[in-house]
Amino acid sequence: MALTRHKLGELLQLEDARNSNGIYSLKDVRGISIQKTFIETKANMDGVSLEPYILVAPDCFAYVTVTSRNGEKITIAHNTTQETFIVSSSYVVFSVNKVDLLDSDYLFIYFNRPEFDRYARVNSWGSARETFNWEDMRDIDIELPDLQTQKKYVAIYNTMLTNQKSYERGLDDLKIVCDGYIEDLRRRVPCTPIGEYIAKSTEKNSNGAITLEQGINIEKQFITPQRSNDNFFGRQIVRTGQIAYCTQLNNENVAVALRTGPDCIVSSVYDVIYVKDKTVLLPEYLMLWLSRAEFGRYVYWASQGTSYEFLSYDNLAGYRIPVPDIQIQKSIVSVYNVYLERITTNKILKAKIKDICPVLIKGSLEEEK
């Protein structure tokens, strides 16, 4: 069959069923990420009525019309579960009503391309906030192969997605093993303040020899700062194997990281520590504990200040961890490193699935031609 061309509005219908009877609760509320997935809401829901919230039934789509300040992406998601979610009334919810012409999974592959993000941004309108509204969505021209060809390429996409999800579940299992072993250590080995094993580094870039400037994000990674200070003289040096952390508190998210790359410099808001004797305590093992959520809660409690709260070195040194035999530490670190490597691999798999979306759409159209 030949390709057919349609306005997207011919194939979709708006959904506006509300939670007016209060059947759905806070556990059913969802937001949407820029990765185009439904996520647990991060909004403060205290005192918010859920009755105006829109129902997102299985096989429905929801999107946020605002595209400005959104990472050059449009947040849109497809409910592929058997559950019904509810979303804010500011969202647009719709479904495919011409299922003989358009497969909903194929449509999501279409939405999941960078080309669609660019289209939505270019065709957004507004002053303070730019929006891609429902009429803009309906006005999209879409070229479609026959339904059988659509389903063929959807099957390829879903196979890749199933494999990635399977890998991700294995990742969760590995994290449970790591966390369980660490918790068992706490019960078997006395906890001691880390101040017994670490010291504060005050080494400055006095001669300006190091020009690699770095910051730290809340994912515990060194990053290149968005704003650079060209004056590298006198900045704090972070040597390979040392740990740097931001002294200014960001709720319970602590910007802390172990330096594994070349020596770098950081701004004055960071402190740098190092392990005095690596035959007693591994920096990687220490970093494992500093990456845990409980450390964030400790920092929240131990920080001091008024407008801004800061974590002093003395308060950091009071954090207590179990320090087992060095061989046990090495074993734990080895397992945890496998976990980190698999996190990286999972991110690569997700990126490849997203990268394949334009290829699948193009392939389906060329096959029909």
MILOTI-66002 format. One record per residue (C-alpha): residue number from 1; z, y, x. Coordinates in steps of 0.25 Angstrom, whole numbers, plus 2048, in hexadecimal, padded with zeros to 3 digits. Layout:
BEGIN
[NUM,[Z,Y,X]]
...
END
This chain:
BEGIN
[1,[800,800,800]]
[2,[7FE,80E,804]]
[3,[809,818,807]]
[4,[80E,820,7FC]]
[5,[813,82F,7FD]]
[6,[81E,834,7F4]]
[7,[828,83F,7F2]]
[8,[836,839,7F5]]
[9,[83B,83F,7E8]]
[10,[831,836,7E0]]
[11,[839,82A,7E6]]
[12,[847,82E,7E5]]
[13,[851,832,7DB]]
[14,[85E,83B,7DC]]
[15,[86B,834,7D9]]
[16,[877,83C,7D4]]
[17,[881,832,7CE]]
[18,[88F,838,7D1]]
[19,[89D,832,7D3]]
[20,[8A1,838,7C6]]
[21,[8AA,82D,7C1]]
[22,[8B1,82C,7CF]]
[23,[8AD,81D,7D2]]
[24,[8AA,820,7E0]]
[25,[8B5,824,7EA]]
[26,[8B7,82A,7F8]]
[27,[8B3,81D,7FE]]
[28,[8A5,81E,7F8]]
[29,[8A3,82C,7FD]]
[30,[898,82D,808]]
[31,[892,837,811]]
[32,[885,836,819]]
[33,[883,836,828]]
[34,[877,83C,830]]
[35,[874,82D,833]]
[36,[871,82C,825]]
[37,[87C,823,821]]
[38,[887,824,816]]
[39,[894,826,81D]]
[40,[8A3,828,818]]
[41,[8A5,836,814]]
[42,[8AB,840,81F]]
[43,[8AE,84B,814]]
[44,[8BC,84E,810]]
[45,[8BD,848,802]]
[46,[8CB,84D,7FE]]
[47,[8CA,852,7F0]]
[48,[8BB,850,7EF]]
[49,[8B7,84B,7E1]]
[50,[8AD,83F,7E3]]
[51,[8A8,840,7D4]]
[52,[89C,849,7D8]]
[53,[898,840,7E4]]
[54,[88A,839,7E2]]
[55,[889,82A,7E2]]
[56,[880,824,7ED]]
[57,[87C,816,7E7]]
[58,[877,80B,7EF]]
[59,[868,80E,7F4]]
[60,[86A,81D,7F2]]
[61,[868,828,7FC]]
[62,[871,834,7FE]]
[63,[86F,840,807]]
[64,[875,84D,80B]]
[65,[86B,859,808]]
[66,[871,862,814]]
[67,[869,860,821]]
[68,[86E,86C,829]]
[69,[878,869,834]]
[70,[876,85A,832]]
[71,[870,855,83F]]
[72,[862,858,83B]]
[73,[863,84C,831]]
[74,[864,84A,822]]
[75,[870,841,81E]]
[76,[86B,837,814]]
[77,[86F,828,812]]
[78,[86B,81C,80A]]
[79,[876,814,802]]
[80,[872,806,806]]
[81,[87F,800,802]]
[82,[883,7FA,7F5]]
[83,[88E,805,7F3]]
[84,[88D,812,7EC]]
[85,[892,81E,7F4]]
[86,[895,82C,7EF]]
[87,[890,839,7F7]]
[88,[893,848,7F5]]
[89,[88B,84F,7EA]]
[90,[885,857,7F5]]
[91,[87D,84B,7F9]]
[92,[86F,846,7F3]]
[93,[86F,838,7EE]]
[94,[862,831,7EA]]
[95,[85B,824,7E9]]
[96,[84D,81E,7E9]]
[97,[847,81C,7DB]]
[98,[839,817,7DE]]
[99,[83E,80A,7E5]]
[100,[830,804,7E3]]
[101,[82B,80F,7ED]]
[102,[836,812,7F6]]
[103,[841,809,7FD]]
[104,[84E,810,7FE]]
[105,[850,80A,80C]]
[106,[842,80F,810]]
[107,[846,81D,80C]]
[108,[853,81D,814]]
[109,[84A,819,820]]
[110,[842,825,81D]]
[111,[84E,82E,81C]]
[112,[854,828,829]]
[113,[849,82E,832]]
[114,[84A,83A,83B]]
[115,[83D,83F,834]]
[116,[845,840,827]]
[117,[850,848,82D]]
[118,[847,852,833]]
[119,[83F,853,825]]
[120,[84C,855,81E]]
[121,[851,860,828]]
[122,[843,867,827]]
[123,[843,867,818]]
[124,[852,86C,816]]
[125,[854,879,811]]
[126,[860,883,810]]
[127,[867,88E,818]]
[128,[875,88B,81B]]
[129,[873,87C,818]]
[130,[865,875,818]]
[131,[863,86A,80E]]
[132,[859,85F,80B]]
[133,[85B,85E,7FC]]
[134,[856,854,7F2]]
[135,[84A,85B,7EE]]
[136,[846,85B,7FD]]
[137,[848,84C,7FE]]
[138,[840,84A,7F1]]
[139,[834,852,7F7]]
[140,[833,849,803]]
[141,[825,842,804]]
[142,[826,834,808]]
[143,[81B,82A,80C]]
[144,[81F,81B,808]]
[145,[819,80E,80B]]
[146,[81A,803,800]]
[147,[828,7FE,7FD]]
[148,[826,7F0,804]]
[149,[823,7F8,811]]
[150,[82F,800,80F]]
[151,[838,7F4,80D]]
[152,[832,7EE,81A]]
[153,[836,7F9,822]]
[154,[843,7FB,81B]]
[155,[846,7EC,81F]]
[156,[844,7F0,82E]]
[157,[84D,7FB,82D]]
[158,[858,7F3,826]]
[159,[857,7E8,830]]
[160,[85A,7F2,83B]]
[161,[865,7F8,833]]
[162,[86C,7EB,830]]
[163,[86C,7E7,83F]]
[164,[872,7F4,843]]
[165,[87D,7F3,838]]
[166,[880,7E5,83D]]
[167,[881,7EA,84B]]
[168,[88A,7F5,846]]
[169,[893,7EB,83F]]
[170,[895,7E4,84C]]
[171,[899,7F1,852]]
[172,[8A4,7F3,848]]
[173,[8A9,7E5,84B]]
[174,[8A9,7E8,85A]]
[175,[8B1,7F5,857]]
[176,[8BB,7ED,84F]]
[177,[8BD,7E3,85A]]
[178,[8C0,7EF,864]]
[179,[8C9,7F6,85B]]
[180,[8D1,7E9,858]]
[181,[8D3,7E6,867]]
[182,[8D7,7F4,869]]
[183,[8E2,7F4,85E]]
[184,[8E7,7E6,863]]
[185,[8E9,7ED,871]]
[186,[8F2,7F7,86B]]
[187,[8FB,7ED,865]]
[188,[8FB,7E4,872]]
[189,[8FC,7EF,87D]]
[190,[906,7FB,87E]]
[191,[8FF,808,87C]]
[192,[901,813,886]]
[193,[8FD,822,887]]
[194,[8EF,823,88E]]
[195,[8F5,82F,896]]
[196,[8FB,824,8A0]]
[197,[8EC,820,8A3]]
[198,[8E4,82D,8A3]]
[199,[8E4,83A,8A9]]
[200,[8DD,848,8A6]]
[201,[8D1,84C,8AE]]
[202,[8D0,85B,8B1]]
[203,[8C4,85A,8BA]]
[204,[8BB,866,8B8]]
[205,[8AC,868,8BB]]
[206,[8B0,873,8C6]]
[207,[8A3,873,8CD]]
[208,[89A,871,8C1]]
[209,[894,864,8C7]]
[210,[894,85D,8B9]]
[211,[88B,863,8AF]]
[212,[88B,857,8A4]]
[213,[893,85E,899]]
[214,[898,854,88E]]
[215,[8A0,855,881]]
[216,[8A6,849,879]]
[217,[8A3,846,86A]]
[218,[8AD,83F,860]]
[219,[8A5,832,863]]
[220,[8AC,832,870]]
[221,[89F,835,878]]
[222,[89B,83F,882]]
[223,[890,848,87D]]
[224,[888,854,882]]
[225,[88E,860,87B]]
[226,[886,869,872]]
[227,[88A,875,879]]
[228,[88A,875,888]]
[229,[892,87E,892]]
[230,[88A,881,89E]]
[231,[896,884,8A6]]
[232,[89A,876,8AC]]
[233,[8A4,87C,8B6]]
[234,[8B2,878,8B4]]
[235,[8B0,86E,8A8]]
[236,[8B8,862,8A6]]
[237,[8B1,855,8AD]]
[238,[8B1,848,8A7]]
[239,[8AE,83D,8B1]]
[240,[8A9,82F,8AD]]
[241,[8B4,826,8A8]]
[242,[8BC,832,8A3]]
[243,[8C0,835,895]]
[244,[8BE,843,88F]]
[245,[8C3,848,881]]
[246,[8C3,855,879]]
[247,[8D0,85B,878]]
[248,[8CD,862,86B]]
[249,[8CF,859,85F]]
[250,[8C4,856,855]]
[251,[8CC,850,849]]
[252,[8CF,842,84E]]
[253,[8C1,841,855]]
[254,[8C4,841,864]]
[255,[8B9,845,86E]]
[256,[8BC,83B,879]]
[257,[8B3,833,882]]
[258,[8B3,82B,88F]]
[259,[8A8,830,899]]
[260,[89F,825,89D]]
[261,[893,82E,8A1]]
[262,[892,837,8AD]]
[263,[89D,842,8B0]]
[264,[89C,84E,8A6]]
[265,[8A4,85A,8A3]]
[266,[8AA,85E,895]]
[267,[8B0,86B,88F]]
[268,[8BE,870,890]]
[269,[8C2,86A,882]]
[270,[8C2,85C,889]]
[271,[8CC,855,891]]
[272,[8C8,84A,89B]]
[273,[8D1,83D,89E]]
[274,[8CF,832,8A7]]
[275,[8D6,824,8A9]]
[276,[8DF,824,8B6]]
[277,[8DE,815,8B9]]
[278,[8D2,80D,8B3]]
[279,[8D8,800,8B7]]
[280,[8E3,803,8AC]]
[281,[8DB,80A,8A1]]
[282,[8CC,80A,89F]]
[283,[8C6,817,89B]]
[284,[8BD,810,891]]
[285,[8CA,809,88B]]
[286,[8D1,816,889]]
[287,[8C4,81C,883]]
[288,[8C4,811,879]]
[289,[8D2,815,874]]
[290,[8CE,824,874]]
[291,[8C2,821,86B]]
[292,[8CB,81B,860]]
[293,[8CE,822,853]]
[294,[8DD,821,856]]
[295,[8DB,82A,862]]
[296,[8D5,834,859]]
[297,[8E1,834,850]]
[298,[8EA,835,85C]]
[299,[8E3,841,861]]
[300,[8E4,847,854]]
[301,[8F3,845,854]]
[302,[8F5,849,863]]
[303,[8EC,856,863]]
[304,[8F2,863,863]]
[305,[8EE,871,85F]]
[306,[8EC,87B,853]]
[307,[8DE,87F,850]]
[308,[8D9,874,85A]]
[309,[8E0,868,85E]]
[310,[8DF,863,86C]]
[311,[8E3,856,873]]
[312,[8EA,858,880]]
[313,[8E9,84E,88B]]
[314,[8F8,84C,88A]]
[315,[8F6,848,87B]]
[316,[8EA,83F,87F]]
[317,[8F2,838,88A]]
[318,[8FC,834,87F]]
[319,[8F2,82B,878]]
[320,[8F7,81C,879]]
[321,[8EE,810,87B]]
[322,[8F0,802,87F]]
[323,[8EC,7FF,88E]]
[324,[8EA,7F0,890]]
[325,[8E5,7E9,89D]]
[326,[8D8,7EF,8A3]]
[327,[8D0,7E3,8A0]]
[328,[8D4,7E3,891]]
[329,[8CF,7F2,891]]
[330,[8C2,7EE,898]]
[331,[8C0,7E3,88D]]
[332,[8C3,7ED,882]]
[333,[8BA,7F8,888]]
[334,[8AE,7ED,889]]
[335,[8AF,7EA,87B]]
[336,[8B0,7F8,877]]
[337,[8A4,7FC,880]]
[338,[89C,7F1,878]]
[339,[8A0,7F8,86B]]
[340,[89B,806,871]]
[341,[88E,800,876]]
[342,[88B,7FA,868]]
[343,[88E,807,861]]
[344,[883,80D,86A]]
[345,[87A,802,866]]
[346,[87D,804,858]]
[347,[87A,812,858]]
[348,[86C,80F,85F]]
[349,[869,805,854]]
[350,[86C,80F,84A]]
[351,[863,819,851]]
[352,[858,80F,852]]
[353,[859,80C,843]]
[354,[857,81B,840]]
[355,[84C,81C,84A]]
[356,[844,811,843]]
[357,[844,818,836]]
[358,[838,821,839]]
[359,[831,815,83F]]
[360,[833,80C,832]]
[361,[82E,817,829]]
[362,[822,81A,832]]
[363,[81F,80B,833]]
[364,[820,809,824]]
[365,[816,814,821]]
[366,[80C,80F,82C]]
[367,[80D,801,827]]
[368,[809,806,819]]
[369,[7FE,80E,81F]]
END
